[in-house]
Amino acid sequence: MAQAENTVKITSVLSLEKSENFIIKRSFNGSLLNHNNLGLAWQGVFVLKCKPQDNIAIVTEPQFIQIYQHNAADVALELLQGLSALQAYTSPKYLYDALGSRLFEAITELPEYDLTRTEAALMHQHSKDMAACLPRAACWIDLGAGNCEKAGRLLGPMNVARYVAVDISVDFVRQALATLQRQHPSVRMAGLGTDFSGGLELPEALALDPAQARVLFYPGSSIGNFTPSQALEFLSSLHRACGNLRTGQKAVHSNAASSGLLIGVDLVKDAAQLEAAYDDALGVTAAFNLNLLRHINRLLGSDFALRDWRHLSRFDRVHSRIEMHLQARHACTVTWQGSQRSFAAGETIHTENAYKWTVAGFTAHLQAAGFAPGHVWTDSAERFAVFWAPA
Ligand code: AVI
């Protein structure tokens, strides 16, 4: 019996019925894949009859951990602080309710917004080169994973052994992770719901192996939505997350290449091109920005009228950033939770910054955060860069 368990080759299920003379008995939480790649959920002890030559996949279900808990009072306080400031502002995270996330996906399809496509092309074009720089059989930690599409394309080429999809809610990654798990049965997967915008903390519950190299994956130039000082703090937290969680020391890696950060960064370019990317002809970015007011109305019980506001985006060369604002079309008063604010015609709410970096500037920032010099890949027009920064 024990010998039988050890000798069965486990790859993918061809048939569960045809075999008679072989039995595997295991206790686990997981699924079996049938030949259509459909998972059958199993829990507890099961007995499976098959022959040694049968190909069988035993796939554990992804682990799901939810840390972030929505606290309505904290959210209201944060929003009220920003909306009451002399220059009203809101955190860009409030752009992403369910509709906002869909509108952002639509933005990535726009001809004016080539950031996502350029990054995907770079990853594809240089995947061999990247695989040579990055640690093999590593644990990939995908920050802002969403539909897990970007990392999903790299799991095979980069020989990923473990994959952790991080987003504010595990519900955002649940479906995608289940699908990915079926496609990559040998990769151990987890979904982590946490708000990492203030710095990444990896919980003990993940039981990460300190001896396994880690690749922190942060594509999409979301780092551009942090100010440079916030970005430095955030990158420093990522540098710490490359190390040993329990002792606070660097992990001991058996792999030749060490842990590090693989990050996509949008670069400074022509102002007209940048402004078009954040104010497209179809008005999708305008809808994305205006939708924030609906989200705030739900969170705060406020009465923003969308028709009173217009989308504004401009490139600020001094700060090297696109600024997105919502501008009052005329004088209006907005009320919330027993209070109110009047906005003069032309007054704005600052809703997002998207910093555009130079290769030299971002390299220096990575090093200030503790990363070692690594590698950078850019497209021929230097519109976008992917950095590999070893810890
Ligand atoms: C998510 N983030 C990188 C996007 C950006 O380009 O700053 C968000 C966005 N805002 C307007 N368009 C896209």
Boltz pocket constraint, residues with backbone or C-beta under 6 A from the ligand:
constraints:
  - pocket:
      binder: B
      contacts: [[A, 107], [A, 115], [A, 220], [A, 221], [A, 222], [A, 223], [A, 224], [A, 225], [A, 277], [A, 278], [A, 285], [A, 352], [A, 353], [A, 354]]
      max_distance: 6.0
